[in-house]
Amino acid sequence: MSTKQLQPVNKALQGRLAVPGDKSISHRAVILGSLASGETIISNFLNGEDCLTTIAAFQAMGVQIEYEGDHVKIVSHGFKRLKEPKVPIDLGNSGTTARLLLGVLAALPFHTTLFGDQSLTKRPMDRIRDPLRQMGASIDGRENGKYLPLAVRGGRVKGITFKPSVKSAQIKSGVLLAGLFAEGETTVVESTKTRDHTENMLTAFGGSISIAGNVVKVKGGQALHGTSIQVPGDISSAAFFIVAGLLVPGSEVTINNVGLNQTRTGLLDVLELMKVDLQVTETNQIGGESIGTVTVRHSKPEAVVIGGDVIPRMIDEIPIVALLASQANGTTIIKDAEELRYKETDRIESVVQTLSALGVDITATADGMIIKGNAKLTGAELDSYGDHRIGMMIAIAALISDAPVTLKDAEAINISYPNFFDDLEQLS
């Protein structure tokens, strides 16, 4: 476990960055490329630990996957030619791999065992287990299949109509992936539209999907075909540099080629409400995904209430928004975000404990937090809790603290952003 000493900055952050490829899209590109027949080429792939876990899972099922840096080549013979793994599949820390892979395995006519690290073993899988069991898959494990390790025996699943009880694109995607190869039609009816990368990418692979508002339908028995995928920069990664640019006096930071999918841009909507100096320009459309440029300049944010339908559109950005709120005029309330308790850590508690240690007046609620602004950040010794987004939030907080910050378990950041500190250095 590595420890990193972080120093406050004594000058403005200036420059342009292109952040790594979107984590959610990278996962899905590997999954659909492995289910498709033929060759798939992925460019700007996120070469982080979680996405490499997804590659390893499909390699274990006989898919030929080669990668170097952010370039991935997949050669597959399609869904029907996947093979039963010879050993249990290690999912590491990746909840996305776990829930999406369960959807695939539900439709495959063989037995698979899945396990993960200590953190993933605590994350609930019943939310995807239940609809997949309704479709006909056999899934068992700790507490009746609520937690990893899990044993899956799939095949001959049937389409269902499913209304998720939680706002989760992972659950929606897992059910849709099973539905691609099920008998009949599968329908997912969401109360709030969640990120739609699976739907966008399925079309690129030649799949057929019906979308009407918050209702998504796929017919079973589909055949997918290899294609080329260009992954946009991850807005969840860009968020840390966006907030850094807002917090450090005199700064101006531009993020190029960042994904601007409307199901992911809740952060930008909240920043507008906080009245910061923000400029967003859409420059391109690739594979159904909007791509553009985001520029921020140092400015004082105003406190806001964050809740409702915007939460699923910025769920991964809430830790860094909480840091921004600690410097705002007034008191910010974040609510309707109970899903944060089921991430790599209980992110409500970990954010509150971390920012409290830095001197912020912050209180946890059942579904969010209350943050008093205009805090003066102090130095501290802090732990990432093995959570990449908590680790990066601490690194940005250290920029404006009045003393050095010690970050323990800094390597957790490699899960989504292996070059994070190099890029931060480039700006400072």
C-alpha positions in Angstrom: 0.0 0.0 0.0 1.6 3.2 -1.2 1.6 6.6 0.6 1.9 9.9 -1.2 2.8 13.3 0.2 0.7 16.0 -1.4 1.7 19.7 -1.2 -0.5 22.8 -1.6 0.0 24.7 -4.8 1.5 28.2 -4.8 0.5 29.1 -8.3 -2.4 28.9 -10.7 -3.3 25.8 -12.7 -3.0 26.5 -16.4 -3.3 24.3 -19.5 -5.2 21.8 -21.6 -5.7 18.1 -20.9 -7.3 15.1 -22.7 -8.4 12.8 -19.9 -8.4 9.0 -20.4 -11.2 7.2 -22.1 -14.6 6.8 -20.4 -14.6 3.9 -18.0 -18.3 3.0 -18.6 -17.9 3.0 -22.4 -14.6 1.1 -22.3 -16.2 -1.7 -20.3 -19.2 -1.9 -22.7 -16.9 -1.9 -25.8 -15.0 -4.9 -24.6 -18.2 -6.7 -23.6 -20.1 -6.1 -26.9 -16.9 -6.7 -28.9 -16.5 -10.1 -27.3 -20.2 -11.0 -27.9 -19.9 -9.9 -31.6 -18.6 -11.9 -34.5 -15.5 -10.6 -36.2 -13.0 -8.0 -35.4 -13.5 -5.0 -33.1 -11.0 -2.2 -32.6 -11.3 0.1 -29.6 -9.3 3.4 -29.5 -8.8 5.6 -26.5 -9.6 2.6 -24.2 -9.2 3.2 -20.5 -6.2 1.1 -19.6 -7.2 1.0 -15.9 -7.5 -1.9 -13.5 -11.3 -2.2 -13.7 -11.5 -2.3 -17.5 -8.6 -4.8 -17.7 -10.6 -7.0 -15.4 -13.4 -7.0 -18.0 -10.8 -8.0 -20.7 -9.5 -10.8 -18.5 -13.0 -12.2 -17.9 -13.7 -12.6 -21.7 -10.2 -14.0 -22.3 -11.1 -16.7 -19.8 -14.1 -17.5 -22.0 -11.9 -18.0 -25.1 -12.1 -14.5 -26.7 -8.9 -13.3 -28.4 -8.1 -9.9 -27.0 -4.9 -8.0 -27.5 -4.1 -4.5 -26.1 -1.3 -2.0 -25.9 -1.8 1.2 -24.1 -5.2 2.6 -25.1 -5.6 0.4 -28.2 -7.6 -2.8 -28.1 -8.1 -5.5 -30.7 -10.8 -8.1 -30.2 -11.3 -11.1 -32.4 -14.4 -13.2 -31.5 -16.6 -15.8 -33.0 -19.6 -14.5 -31.3 -21.8 -15.2 -28.3 -22.5 -18.8 -29.1 -18.8 -19.7 -29.3 -17.9 -18.5 -25.8 -16.4 -21.3 -23.6 -16.9 -22.3 -20.0 -14.0 -20.8 -17.9 -11.6 -23.4 -16.5 -11.1 -21.5 -13.3 -13.2 -18.9 -11.3 -13.2 -15.4 -12.7 -11.6 -12.7 -10.5 -13.5 -9.4 -10.8 -11.1 -7.5 -8.6 -12.8 -4.2 -7.5 -15.0 -3.8 -10.5 -18.7 -3.6 -9.8 -19.4 -2.7 -13.4 -17.8 -5.9 -14.6 -19.7 -7.9 -12.0 -23.2 -6.7 -12.8 -22.8 -6.6 -16.6 -21.0 -9.9 -16.8 -23.8 -11.5 -14.8 -26.2 -10.5 -17.5 -24.1 -12.2 -20.2 -23.5 -15.3 -18.1 -27.2 -15.6 -17.4 -27.7 -16.5 -21.1 -24.7 -18.8 -21.5 -25.3 -22.6 -21.2 -22.5 -23.3 -18.7 -21.4 -22.8 -15.2 -19.2 -20.0 -14.0 -18.0 -18.9 -10.6 -17.2 -15.2 -9.8 -15.3 -13.6 -6.9 -13.8 -10.2 -6.1 -11.7 -8.3 -3.7 -12.8 -7.4 -0.1 -14.6 -4.3 -1.2 -16.5 -5.9 -4.1 -17.5 -8.8 -1.9 -19.5 -6.3 0.3 -21.4 -4.8 -2.6 -25.0 -6.0 -3.2 -25.7 -8.2 -6.2 -29.3 -9.0 -5.5 -30.5 -6.0 -7.5 -29.2 -7.8 -10.7 -29.7 -11.3 -9.3 -33.4 -10.9 -9.0 -34.3 -10.0 -12.6 -31.9 -12.6 -14.0 -33.5 -15.3 -11.9 -36.8 -14.1 -13.2 -35.4 -14.7 -16.7 -34.5 -18.2 -15.8 -30.8 -18.1 -14.7 -29.5 -20.0 -11.7 -27.5 -17.7 -9.4 -26.4 -18.6 -5.9 -23.9 -17.5 -3.4 -23.6 -15.9 0.0 -26.9 -14.8 1.6 -28.9 -16.5 -1.2 -26.8 -14.9 -3.9 -26.8 -11.3 -2.6 -23.0 -11.2 -2.3 -19.9 -12.5 -4.1 -18.6 -15.2 -4.6 -21.4 -16.2 -6.9 -22.1 -19.4 -8.9 -24.0 -18.9 -12.2 -25.5 -21.5 -14.5 -27.2 -19.9 -17.4 -28.9 -20.7 -20.7 -32.5 -20.6 -22.1 -33.4 -17.3 -20.4 -36.7 -15.7 -21.3 -37.5 -12.0 -21.8 -39.2 -10.1 -19.0 -40.6 -6.6 -18.3 -38.5 -5.2 -15.4 -38.8 -2.0 -13.4 -35.6 -1.4 -11.5 -36.0 -0.4 -7.8 -32.7 1.6 -8.0 -31.5 4.1 -10.5 -28.6 2.1 -11.9 -27.3 1.9 -15.5 -25.4 -1.3 -14.5 -28.6 -3.1 -13.6 -30.4 -1.9 -16.7 -27.4 -3.0 -18.9 -27.1 -6.4 -17.2 -30.8 -7.1 -18.0 -30.5 -5.8 -21.6 -27.4 -8.0 -22.2 -29.2 -11.1 -21.1 -32.2 -10.0 -23.2 -30.1 -9.9 -26.4 -29.9 -13.7 -26.3 -33.1 -14.5 -24.5 -36.4 -16.0 -25.9 -38.8 -13.2 -26.7 -38.5 -9.5 -25.8 -37.0 -7.9 -22.8 -38.2 -4.5 -21.5 -36.7 -2.3 -18.9 -38.8 0.6 -17.5 -36.9 3.1 -15.6 -38.3 5.8 -13.2 -35.4 8.1 -14.2 -33.3 7.7 -17.3 -29.8 6.5 -16.5 -26.7 6.6 -18.6 -27.4 5.1 -22.0 -24.0 4.0 -23.3 -25.2 0.4 -23.7 -28.1 1.4 -25.9 -25.9 3.7 -28.0 -23.2 1.1 -28.5 -25.5 -1.8 -29.2 -26.6 0.0 -32.4 -23.0 0.5 -33.4 -22.5 -3.3 -33.2 -25.5 -3.9 -35.5 -28.0 -4.6 -32.7 -31.6 -3.6 -32.7 -33.1 -1.7 -29.8 -36.3 0.3 -29.1 -36.2 3.4 -26.9 -39.2 5.4 -26.0 -38.6 7.8 -23.1 -37.6 5.7 -20.1 -38.6 2.4 -21.7 -36.0 0.3 -23.4 -36.7 -2.9 -25.3 -34.5 -5.5 -27.0 -35.5 -8.7 -28.9 -33.7 -11.9 -28.2 -31.7 -14.0 -30.6 -29.7 -11.1 -31.9 -26.4 -11.5 -33.7 -23.8 -8.7 -33.2 -21.0 -7.8 -35.6 -17.5 -6.4 -34.8 -16.9 -2.7 -35.4 -14.6 0.2 -34.5 -15.3 2.2 -31.3 -13.7 5.5 -30.3 -14.1 6.1 -26.6 -14.5 9.7 -25.5 -12.7 11.2 -22.6 -14.3 10.3 -19.2 -16.3 13.2 -17.8 -16.1 11.6 -14.3 -12.3 11.8 -14.6 -12.4 15.3 -16.0 -14.5 16.4 -13.0 -11.5 16.5 -10.8 -9.5 18.9 -13.0 -12.7 21.0 -13.6 -13.1 21.5 -9.8 -9.3 22.0 -9.4 -9.5 24.9 -11.9 -12.4 26.4 -10.1 -10.8 26.2 -6.7 -7.2 27.3 -7.3 -6.9 31.1 -7.6 -6.0 32.5 -11.1 -6.5 29.1 -12.8 -7.8 28.4 -16.3 -8.2 24.7 -17.3 -9.5 23.2 -20.5 -10.5 19.6 -21.0 -10.5 18.4 -24.7 -12.5 15.6 -26.2 -14.6 14.9 -23.2 -17.8 12.9 -23.4 -20.9 15.1 -23.1 -23.6 12.4 -23.1 -26.7 14.1 -21.6 -27.2 11.2 -19.2 -23.7 12.0 -17.8 -23.6 15.8 -17.6 -25.4 16.4 -14.4 -22.2 17.9 -13.0 -22.2 20.6 -15.7 -25.8 21.5 -14.9 -25.0 21.8 -11.2 -22.0 23.9 -11.9 -24.2 26.3 -13.8 -26.5 26.5 -10.8 -23.4 27.3 -8.6 -22.7 30.2 -11.0 -19.1 29.4 -11.7 -17.1 30.4 -14.8 -17.8 27.5 -17.1 -17.8 27.2 -20.9 -18.9 24.0 -22.7 -18.6 23.5 -26.5 -19.8 20.4 -28.3 -17.5 19.6 -31.1 -18.4 16.2 -32.4 -20.7 13.1 -32.4 -19.2 9.7 -32.5 -21.1 6.4 -32.1 -24.1 8.2 -30.6 -21.9 9.9 -28.0 -21.4 13.7 -27.9 -17.9 14.9 -27.5 -16.7 18.4 -26.7 -14.5 20.9 -24.7 -15.0 22.1 -21.2 -13.1 25.2 -19.9 -13.3 26.6 -16.3 -11.7 29.6 -14.6 -11.3 30.2 -10.9 -14.5 31.5 -9.5 -16.4 31.4 -6.2 -19.3 28.9 -6.2 -22.7 29.5 -4.7 -24.4 26.9 -2.5 -27.2 24.8 -4.0 -29.6 22.0 -3.3 -28.6 18.9 -5.4 -31.2 16.1 -5.7 -33.8 14.4 -7.8 -33.2 13.3 -11.4 -29.8 15.0 -11.6 -28.3 12.5 -9.2 -28.1 9.5 -11.5 -26.5 11.9 -14.1 -23.6 12.8 -11.7 -23.5 10.0 -9.1 -19.7 9.4 -9.6 -19.0 13.1 -9.4 -20.6 13.7 -6.0 -17.4 13.3 -3.9 -15.6 16.1 -5.9 -18.7 18.3 -5.9 -18.8 17.9 -2.1 -15.3 19.4 -2.0 -16.3 22.3 -4.2 -19.3 22.9 -2.0 -17.0 23.2 1.0 -15.7 26.4 -0.6 -19.1 27.8 -1.7 -21.0 30.7 -0.3 -23.7 29.2 2.0 -24.8 25.6 2.8 -25.1 23.0 0.1 -27.5 20.0 0.5 -27.0 16.8 -1.5 -30.0 14.4 -1.2 -31.5 11.4 -3.0 -28.1 9.9 -3.3 -28.4 6.7 -1.2 -26.8 4.8 -4.0 -23.5 6.3 -2.9 -23.6 3.9 0.0 -23.1 0.9 -2.4 -20.0 2.0 -4.3 -16.4 1.0 -3.8 -16.9 2.3 -0.3 -19.9 3.9 1.5 -19.1 7.1 -0.3 -21.4 9.2 1.9 -19.5 8.2 5.0 -16.1 8.2 3.4 -16.6 11.7 1.9 -17.9 13.1 5.2 -15.0 11.5 7.2 -12.4 12.8 4.8 -13.7 16.3 4.5 -14.3 16.5 8.2 -10.6 15.6 8.8 -9.7 18.5 6.5 -11.7 21.0 8.5 -15.0 21.1 6.7 -18.3 21.3 8.6 -20.1 18.5 6.9 -22.9 16.1 8.1 -24.0 12.8 6.7 -27.7 12.2 6.1 -29.4 8.9 5.1 -29.3 9.8 1.4 -26.6 12.5 1.2 -24.8 15.2 3.1 -25.1 18.8 4.3 -22.0 20.9 3.6 -21.3 24.3 5.1 -19.1 26.5 2.7 -16.2 28.8 3.1 -14.1 26.1 4.9 -10.4 26.6 5.5 -8.8 23.3 4.7 -6.1 22.0 7.0 -3.4 19.3 6.4 -4.2 15.8 7.4 -3.3 12.1 7.0 -6.0 10.5 5.0 -6.9 7.1 3.5 -8.5 6.6 0.0 -10.3 3.6 1.5 -9.4 1.8 -1.6 -11.7 4.1 -3.6 -10.3 5.8 -6.6 -12.7 8.7 -6.5 -12.0 9.4 -2.8 -8.2 9.3 -3.6 -8.5 11.8 -6.4 -10.8 14.1 -4.3 -8.1 14.1 -1.6 -5.5 15.1 -4.1 -7.5 18.0 -5.3 -8.3 19.1 -1.8 -4.6 19.1 -1.0 -4.1 21.8 -3.6 -5.9 24.4 -1.5 -5.0 23.1 2.0 -2.9 25.2 4.4 -0.5 22.3 5.0 0.6 19.1 3.3 -1.8 16.1 3.1 -0.7 12.5 3.3 -2.6 10.1 1.1 -2.6 6.4 2.0 -3.4 3.8 -0.5 -2.8 6.2 -3.4 -2.6 3.3 -5.9 -6.4 2.9 -5.7 -6.5 5.8 -8.2 -5.1 3.3 -10.8 -8.6 1.8 -11.0 -9.8 4.5 -13.3 -6.9 7.0 -13.9 -3.4 5.5 -13.9 -1.8 8.8 -15.0 -3.7 11.1 -12.7 -0.8 12.6 -10.9 1.2 13.1 -14.1 -1.7 15.0 -15.6 -2.1 17.1 -12.4 1.6 17.9 -12.5 1.2 19.0 -16.2 -1.3 21.7 -15.0 0.7 22.9 -12.0 
